């Protein structure tokens, strides 16, 4: 089986880390913070720099313990259950997609401020496609690209610092205490994003040489460098510019360059600045598929995304999936930079808090009582701080609607987790047991009486047949029972509650040829059925061939199967074997079925297959 290739050395890793952590924050947030707190926002930058160093230290500790692709997802998996790990991974992936959208929106604000939305949107899609193609062809090519962006980022920031220094006016420091503490604290909420991006490094852990040692070192050293650069850049800018005018700029760095060197140079500089801005998006586009790979490898995301290209050693399917998701989020969120930033921040702080909780649990399990208290203090402080700045932002800015949207994006992880885990028999058993009371209503939404009728018709049921209704798919038990005047109907399900409901219906209608069995008891049967009916079963299995082999085992030779199953949907791709009619046909042939007929239908943004076949 192909695996990721370790090609990233320490020097390259350090530059990549600087580019990822620095991001676009320094190109936008100083103006936003100045608008909120004026010159006193310098205090906000100093405090957030310290917070960033602490966070980098704790992530470095986790990265040293668990140097695997997946980053925060991997850390939470080691400390908690699969459910918490999935939620952390889901949140990290949502953060990655919103960050990509924010970075590209921000970069185009600099270089294409007057272009139409369509032109900017198509340009954004082009860059996503370009970076995805580079990522596809190997981590070495991706590393060279990110190295280039890292060098340009540092060059751009140092250039602005140098042209600022002659104009610095230290006499302005006397105005630093003219703003209330509350505004300084509010500015921290917006500034904190300037130091996000550590997870892009952790996603690449399995492609780093000596990752257990080099990854933590790179995280810490790069954060120290970025914090020092940020303090120098912000101080030199705020102490040398008209803050009132500066705080209103959509492209503040261009404004500073224009003030120092003139509008013509500023316009040229905007094209130069576009490179590091869009380059940070590249680091996320390259690294995020590694998170998807880690989750899919643990059967906690879309099947097939764990596949690694045999030649290029890249997660090529995850790269394609990530590119599509990035374009979708960009299209949906192609709006104001500040709005996207506010949507991102609660999600990112929640995700980092998850990592800190994982570290807390690991430390509390490993250390003695006194050490537990001492080692829990730092992570606990950061979690409380993150929670406090979110609450402060909510009440001060009245941003409940944005926060609600962020919360919804996180909560969407639960249905996504359910869809993934339905491949697991025990989980599926518990899940259907819990939703048994609403399942009849839900089933009528997804497949109608006419759909079930078509499935039964395709089965060509004879009156003397022994028919298995696998998963209580038939719904109208009495109609099936009447068709089997000389035969019998066996209903199997994972949920005892649903079986009890079927028994109640059968007794009420006095159906004497209907029998019931728990799904796992079918394993004891061989060559027992003339016909098998089922809905949605293939899509529950990571390897649908397993259930087809099972059907062939419990069916008689020449028995018929009639299935309804689901392929792709609007928000979820089909399992690889169900992604096309031909693949499904090959799957059935491999399981020794013949006379295969497949009918396709689309409704409710979902692709349906109606399948009938005969056991050879």
C-alpha positions in Angstrom: 0.0 0.0 0.0 1.4 3.4 -1.0 2.3 5.9 1.8 3.1 9.5 2.0 6.8 10.4 1.3 9.0 12.3 3.8 10.6 15.1 1.7 10.3 18.3 3.8 13.5 19.2 5.6 13.7 21.6 8.6 14.8 24.7 6.7 11.9 24.4 4.2 9.5 23.5 7.1 10.5 26.7 8.9 9.8 29.0 6.0 6.5 27.1 5.2 5.5 27.6 8.9 6.3 31.3 8.9 4.2 31.8 5.7 1.3 29.7 7.2 1.3 31.4 10.6 1.7 34.9 9.3 -1.1 34.5 6.8 -3.0 37.6 5.8 -3.5 38.8 9.3 -0.7 41.4 9.3 -2.0 42.8 6.1 -5.5 43.6 7.4 -5.8 43.2 11.2 -3.7 46.3 12.2 -6.2 48.6 10.5 -9.2 46.7 12.1 -7.7 46.8 15.5 -6.8 50.5 15.1 -10.4 51.2 14.2 -11.5 49.6 17.5 -8.8 50.7 20.0 -6.6 53.2 18.2 -2.9 53.3 19.3 -3.8 51.3 22.4 -4.3 48.3 20.1 -0.5 47.9 20.5 -1.3 46.4 23.9 -3.7 44.0 22.2 -0.9 42.9 19.8 1.6 42.4 22.7 -0.8 40.3 24.7 -2.0 38.2 21.7 1.7 37.6 20.8 2.2 36.0 24.2 -1.0 33.9 23.8 0.3 32.8 20.4 3.6 31.7 21.9 1.8 29.7 24.5 -0.5 28.1 21.9 2.4 27.2 19.7 4.2 25.6 22.7 1.2 23.4 23.5 0.7 22.4 19.9 4.4 21.6 19.6 4.0 19.3 22.6 1.2 17.5 20.9 3.0 17.3 17.6 6.0 15.8 19.3 3.8 13.1 20.9 1.7 12.3 17.8 3.6 13.2 14.6 0.9 12.0 12.2 -1.2 13.6 9.4 -4.4 14.9 10.8 -3.0 17.4 13.4 -5.7 18.4 15.9 -7.9 15.5 14.7 -5.1 13.1 15.7 -4.5 14.7 19.1 -8.2 14.6 20.0 -8.4 11.0 18.8 -5.6 10.0 21.2 -7.3 11.7 24.1 -11.0 11.1 23.6 -13.4 8.9 21.5 -13.9 8.8 17.8 -16.9 11.1 18.1 -14.9 13.9 19.6 -12.1 13.3 17.2 -14.4 13.5 14.3 -16.0 16.7 15.6 -12.5 18.2 16.1 -11.4 17.1 12.6 -14.7 18.4 11.1 -14.2 21.8 12.8 -10.6 22.0 11.6 -11.7 21.2 8.0 -14.4 23.9 8.1 -11.9 26.3 9.5 -9.5 25.4 6.6 -12.2 26.0 4.0 -13.3 29.3 5.4 -9.7 30.4 5.8 -9.0 29.6 2.2 -12.0 31.7 1.2 -10.9 34.6 3.5 -7.3 34.5 2.2 -8.4 34.6 -1.5 -11.0 37.3 -0.8 -8.3 39.3 1.0 -5.7 38.9 -1.7 -8.1 39.9 -4.5 -9.1 43.0 -2.5 -5.5 44.2 -2.9 -4.9 43.4 -6.6 -8.4 43.6 -8.1 -10.3 46.1 -5.9 -12.6 47.3 -8.8 -13.1 44.1 -10.6 -16.6 42.6 -10.9 -17.6 39.7 -8.6 -17.7 37.3 -11.5 -14.1 38.1 -12.5 -12.8 37.8 -9.0 -14.7 34.6 -8.5 -13.3 33.0 -11.6 -9.8 34.2 -10.6 -10.3 32.6 -7.2 -11.3 29.3 -8.8 -8.3 29.4 -11.1 -5.9 29.7 -8.1 -7.6 26.9 -6.3 -7.2 24.7 -9.4 -3.6 25.7 -9.9 -2.5 25.0 -6.3 -4.5 21.7 -6.3 -2.7 20.6 -9.5 0.7 21.4 -7.9 -0.3 19.5 -4.8 -1.3 16.5 -6.9 2.1 16.1 -8.4 3.9 15.7 -5.1 4.9 17.3 -1.9 8.3 18.3 -3.3 6.7 20.6 -5.9 4.3 21.9 -3.3 7.1 22.6 -0.9 9.0 24.6 -3.5 5.9 26.7 -4.2 5.3 27.4 -0.5 9.0 28.2 0.1 8.7 30.8 -2.7 5.6 32.3 -1.0 7.3 32.3 2.4 10.3 34.3 1.1 8.1 36.8 -0.6 6.0 37.2 2.6 9.0 38.0 4.7 10.4 40.4 2.0 7.1 42.3 1.8 6.8 42.8 5.6 10.4 43.8 6.0 10.1 46.3 3.1 7.1 48.0 4.8 9.0 48.1 8.2 12.0 49.7 6.5 10.1 52.4 4.8 8.1 53.1 8.1 11.1 53.5 10.4 12.2 57.0 9.3 8.7 58.3 10.0 8.2 56.7 13.4 7.1 59.4 16.0 7.6 58.1 19.5 5.9 61.2 20.9 2.6 59.5 20.0 3.1 57.0 22.7 1.6 59.5 25.2 -1.8 58.8 23.5 -1.6 55.0 24.1 -3.7 55.1 27.3 -6.5 57.1 25.8 -8.7 54.0 25.1 -10.7 51.9 27.5 -9.7 48.4 28.4 -12.9 47.0 26.9 -11.9 48.2 23.4 -8.4 46.9 23.8 -9.9 43.5 24.7 -12.3 43.6 21.8 -9.4 44.3 19.4 -7.8 41.1 20.7 -10.6 39.0 19.2 -9.8 40.2 15.7 -6.0 40.2 16.2 -5.8 36.6 17.3 -6.3 35.3 13.7 -3.0 36.9 12.8 -1.2 34.0 14.4 -3.5 31.1 13.3 -2.1 28.5 10.8 -0.2 26.1 13.0 -2.4 23.2 11.9 -1.2 23.5 8.3 2.1 22.2 9.6 0.7 19.5 11.7 -1.3 18.2 8.7 2.0 17.6 6.9 3.5 15.6 9.8 3.9 12.4 7.8 5.8 14.2 5.0 8.4 15.9 7.3 11.8 14.4 7.8 12.4 13.7 11.5 8.9 15.0 12.2 8.9 14.1 16.0 11.8 16.5 16.5 11.6 19.0 13.6 7.9 19.7 13.6 7.8 21.0 17.3 10.9 23.0 16.7 9.5 24.6 13.5 6.2 25.5 15.2 8.0 27.3 18.1 10.7 29.0 16.1 8.4 30.2 13.4 5.9 31.6 15.9 8.6 33.5 17.8 9.8 35.0 14.4 6.2 35.9 13.4 5.4 37.4 16.8 8.6 39.6 16.7 7.9 40.6 13.1 4.3 41.5 14.0 5.3 43.6 16.9 7.9 45.5 14.8 5.6 45.9 11.8 2.5 47.1 13.9 4.5 49.4 16.1 6.4 51.0 13.1 3.1 51.5 11.3 0.8 52.8 14.1 3.5 55.2 15.3 4.1 56.6 11.8 0.7 57.0 10.2 -2.5 58.9 10.5 -4.5 56.3 12.5 -7.9 57.7 11.7 -7.4 57.4 7.9 -5.4 54.2 8.2 -8.1 52.4 10.2 -10.7 52.9 7.3 -8.6 51.3 4.6 -9.6 48.0 2.9 -6.0 47.5 1.7 -4.0 49.1 4.6 -0.5 48.0 3.5 -1.1 49.7 0.1 -2.1 52.8 1.9 1.1 52.8 4.0 3.2 52.3 0.8 1.3 55.1 -1.0 1.9 57.5 1.9 5.7 56.7 1.9 6.5 56.2 -1.8 3.5 57.5 -3.8 0.5 55.9 -5.5 2.4 54.6 -8.5 4.8 52.5 -6.4 1.8 51.4 -4.2 0.0 50.1 -7.2 3.1 48.1 -8.3 3.6 46.9 -4.7 0.0 45.6 -4.6 0.8 43.0 -7.3 4.0 42.0 -5.4 1.9 41.8 -2.2 -0.7 39.6 -3.9 1.9 36.8 -4.0 2.3 36.2 -0.3 -1.5 36.8 0.3 -2.6 34.1 -2.1 0.4 32.0 -1.1 -1.0 31.4 2.3 -4.1 30.1 0.7 -1.9 27.7 -1.2 -0.5 26.3 2.1 -4.0 25.5 3.3 -5.0 24.0 -0.1 -1.9 21.8 0.0 -2.1 20.7 3.6 -5.9 20.3 4.2 -6.2 17.1 2.1 -3.9 15.4 4.6 -6.5 16.0 7.3 -9.1 14.3 5.1 -6.7 11.4 4.5 -6.2 10.9 8.2 -10.0 10.9 8.9 -10.8 8.6 5.9 -8.0 6.2 7.0 -9.8 5.8 10.3 -13.2 5.3 8.5 -14.4 8.6 9.7 -14.8 10.5 6.4 -15.8 9.9 2.8 -14.5 6.4 1.8 -11.7 6.4 -0.8 -10.1 9.7 0.3 -7.4 7.8 2.1 -6.0 6.6 -1.3 -2.5 7.7 -2.1 -1.2 8.0 -5.6 1.3 5.2 -6.3 3.6 7.4 -8.3 3.3 10.9 -6.7 2.7 9.7 -3.2 -0.1 12.3 -2.6 -3.7 11.9 -1.4 -5.0 12.6 -4.9 -8.7 11.9 -4.2 -8.6 14.1 -1.0 -6.9 16.8 -3.1 -9.8 16.8 -5.6 -12.4 16.7 -2.9 -10.7 19.6 -1.1 -10.6 21.6 -4.3 -14.3 21.2 -4.9 -15.1 22.0 -1.3 -12.9 25.1 -1.4 -14.6 26.4 -4.6 -18.0 25.8 -3.1 -17.2 27.8 0.1 -15.6 30.6 -1.9 -18.7 30.9 -4.0 -21.0 30.9 -0.9 -18.8 33.2 1.1 -17.4 35.6 -1.5 -18.2 38.7 0.7 -16.7 41.2 3.0 -13.3 40.2 4.5 -14.3 41.3 8.0 -17.5 39.3 7.8 -15.7 36.1 6.8 -13.1 36.8 9.6 -15.8 37.0 12.2 -17.4 33.8 11.0 -14.0 32.1 11.1 -12.7 33.2 14.6 -15.2 31.3 16.8 -14.7 28.2 14.8 -10.9 28.4 15.0 -11.0 29.2 18.8 -13.3 26.2 19.3 -11.0 23.9 17.3 -7.9 25.1 19.2 -9.7 24.6 22.5 -10.4 21.0 21.5 -6.6 20.5 21.1 -5.9 22.1 24.5 -8.5 19.8 26.1 -6.8 16.8 24.5 -3.5 18.0 26.0 -5.1 18.5 29.4 -6.5 15.0 29.4 -3.2 13.5 28.4 -1.3 15.4 31.0 -3.8 14.7 33.8 -3.6 11.0 33.0 0.2 10.8 33.0 1.4 13.1 35.8 1.3 13.1 39.6 -1.1 15.3 41.5 1.1 18.3 41.9 2.4 18.2 38.3 -1.2 17.8 37.1 -2.2 21.2 38.7 1.0 22.9 37.4 0.7 21.5 33.8 -3.0 22.1 33.5 -2.7 25.8 34.3 -1.5 27.1 30.9 -3.9 25.2 28.7 -6.8 26.0 31.1 -5.9 29.7 30.9 -6.0 29.7 27.1 -9.3 27.9 27.0 -10.8 30.4 29.4 -9.3 33.3 27.4 -10.7 32.0 24.1 -14.1 31.6 25.6 -13.9 35.1 27.2 -13.0 36.9 24.0 -15.8 35.2 22.1 -18.4 36.2 24.8 -17.0 39.8 24.9 -17.2 40.0 21.1 -20.8 38.7 21.1 -22.1 41.2 23.6 -20.0 44.2 22.5 -20.6 43.8 18.8 -24.0 42.1 19.0 -22.8 39.5 16.6 -25.2 36.7 17.5 -26.3 35.9 14.0 -22.7 35.3 12.8 -22.0 33.2 15.9 -25.2 31.2 15.2 -23.9 30.5 11.7 -20.6 29.3 13.1 -22.4 27.1 15.6 -24.5 25.6 12.9 -21.4 24.8 10.8 -20.0 22.9 13.9 -23.2 21.1 14.6 -23.4 19.9 11.0 -20.6 17.6 12.1 -23.0 15.4 14.0 -25.2 14.4 11.0 -22.0 14.0 9.0 -20.5 11.7 11.7 -23.8 9.7 11.7 -23.6 9.2 7.9 -20.0 8.0 8.2 -20.5 5.7 11.2 -23.6 4.0 9.7 -21.0 1.8 8.1 -20.3 0.3 11.5 -22.8 -2.4 12.5 -22.9 -1.7 16.2 -23.3 2.0 15.6 -26.0 1.3 13.1 -27.9 -0.9 15.5 -27.8 1.7 18.3 -28.7 4.5 15.8 -31.8 2.8 14.3 -32.9 1.7 17.8 -32.9 5.4 18.9 -34.7 6.8 15.9 -37.1 3.9 15.5 -40.1 6.1 16.5 -39.4 8.6 13.7 -38.1 6.2 11.1 -41.4 5.5 9.3 -41.8 9.3 8.8 -38.2 9.7 7.6 -38.4 6.7 5.2 -41.5 8.1 3.5 -39.5 11.3 2.8 -36.6 9.5 1.2 -38.6 6.8 -0.7 -42.2 6.9 -1.5 -44.9 4.2 -1.7 -44.4 4.2 -5.5 -40.6 3.6 -5.0 -41.2 0.6 -2.8 -43.9 -0.6 -5.2 -41.3 -0.5 -8.1 -38.8 -2.4 -6.0 -41.4 -5.1 -5.2 -42.4 -5.3 -8.9 -38.8 -5.6 -10.0 -38.5 -8.6 -7.6 -41.0 -10.7 -9.6 -42.3 -12.3 -6.4 -44.1 -15.6 -6.7 -46.8 -16.7 -4.3 -44.7 -19.6 -3.0 -41.5 -17.6 -2.4 -39.7 -17.2 0.9 -39.0 -13.5 0.9 -36.5 -11.6 3.1 -37.4 -8.0 3.8 -33.9 -6.9 4.9 -34.1 -3.8 7.0 -37.9 -3.6 7.1 -37.8 -2.1 3.6 -41.3 -3.3 2.4 -43.2 -1.1 4.9 -46.6 -2.4 3.7 -46.4 -5.8 5.3 -50.0 -6.8 4.5 -49.5 -6.3 0.8 -46.3 -8.4 0.7 -48.1 -11.0 2.9 -51.0 -11.3 0.4 -48.6 -11.8 -2.5 -47.1 -14.7 -0.6 -50.3 -16.8 -0.2 -48.3 -20.1 -0.3 -45.0 -18.7 0.9 -43.6 -16.6 3.8 -42.2 -13.2 4.5 -39.2 -12.8 6.9 -38.5 -9.4 8.2 -35.0 -8.7 9.5 -33.7 -5.5 11.1 -31.0 -4.3 13.4 -33.5 -2.5 15.7 -35.5 -4.5 18.2 -37.9 -1.6 18.5 -38.6 -1.7 14.7 -39.1 -5.4 14.8 -41.5 -5.0 17.7 -43.4 -2.4 15.5 -43.5 -4.8 12.6 -44.8 -7.6 15.0 -47.6 -5.2 16.2 -48.7 -4.5 12.6 -48.6 -8.2 11.7 -50.7 -9.2 14.8 -53.2 -6.4 14.2 -53.8 -7.5 10.6 -53.6 -11.2 11.5 -50.8 -12.0 9.1 -49.8 -15.6 9.7 -47.1 -16.0 7.1 -44.9 -13.2 8.4 -41.9 -14.0 10.7 -39.3 -11.8 12.3 -35.6 -12.1 13.0 -32.8 -10.0 14.4 -30.4 -9.1 11.5 -27.4 -10.7 13.0 -29.2 -14.1 13.3 -29.3 -14.3 9.5 -25.7 -15.3 9.7 -26.8 -18.8 10.7 -28.8 -19.3 7.5 -27.8 -20.7 4.1 -29.7 -21.0 0.9 -32.9 -19.9 2.7 -34.5 -17.3 0.5 -36.1 -17.1 -2.9 -36.1 -13.3 -2.9 -34.4 -10.5 -1.0 -35.7 -6.9 -0.7 -33.7 -4.0 0.7 -33.3 -0.2 0.8 -30.1 1.8 1.4 -28.1 -1.2 2.6 -25.2 -1.0 0.1 -24.5 2.7 0.9 -24.1 1.8 4.6 -21.0 -0.4 3.9 -17.5 0.8 3.3 -17.2 -2.3 1.1 -20.6 -2.9 -0.4 -19.4 -6.2 -1.8 -19.5 -7.7 1.7 -23.3 -7.4 1.9 -23.8 -8.7 -1.6 -21.7 -11.7 -0.7 -23.8 -12.2 2.3 -27.0 -12.0 0.2 -25.6 -14.6 -2.1 -24.9 -16.9 0.9 -28.4 -16.8 2.4 -30.2 -16.9 -1.0 -31.0 -19.9 -3.0 -29.5 -20.4 -6.5 -31.6 -18.5 -9.0 -33.0 -16.3 -6.2 -33.8 -12.7 -7.0 -32.6 -9.5 -5.2 -34.4 -6.1 -5.6 -32.7 -3.1 -4.0 -33.1 0.6 -3.8 -29.9 2.4 -3.0 -28.3 5.8 -2.9 -25.5 7.2 -4.9 -24.3 10.8 -4.8 -26.2 13.6 -3.1 -25.8 17.4 -3.1 -23.7 17.5 0.0 -22.2 14.0 0.1 -20.4 12.0 -2.6 -21.3 8.5 -3.4 -19.2 5.6 -2.1 -16.7 4.7 -4.8 -18.5 1.5 -5.9 -21.8 3.4 -6.2 -20.5 6.4 -8.0 -21.7 5.2 -11.4 -24.0 2.5 -12.9 -21.1 0.7 -14.5 -19.2 0.4 -11.2 -22.3 -0.9 -9.5 -22.8 -3.4 -12.3 -19.2 -4.6 -11.9 -19.8 -4.9 -8.1 -22.8 -7.2 -8.7 -21.0 -9.3 -11.3 -18.1 -9.8 -8.9 -20.5 -11.1 -6.3 -21.8 -13.7 -8.8 -25.1 -12.0 -9.7 -26.5 -12.1 -13.3 -29.4 -10.7 -15.2 -28.5 -7.3 -13.7 -30.9 -4.4 -14.3 -30.2 -0.9 -13.0 -32.6 2.0 -13.2 -31.6 5.5 -12.1 -33.7 8.3 -10.7 -33.0 11.7 -9.2 -35.0 13.4 -6.5 -34.4 15.6 -3.4 -30.8 16.3 -4.7 -30.1 12.6 -4.4 -29.2 9.9 -7.0 -31.2 6.7 -6.6 -30.5 3.3 -8.0 -33.2 0.6 -8.5 -31.4 -2.7 -8.8 -32.6 -6.2 -9.6 -30.4 -9.3 -10.2 -30.4 -13.1 -10.0 -28.0 -15.3 -7.9 -26.0 -17.5 -10.2 
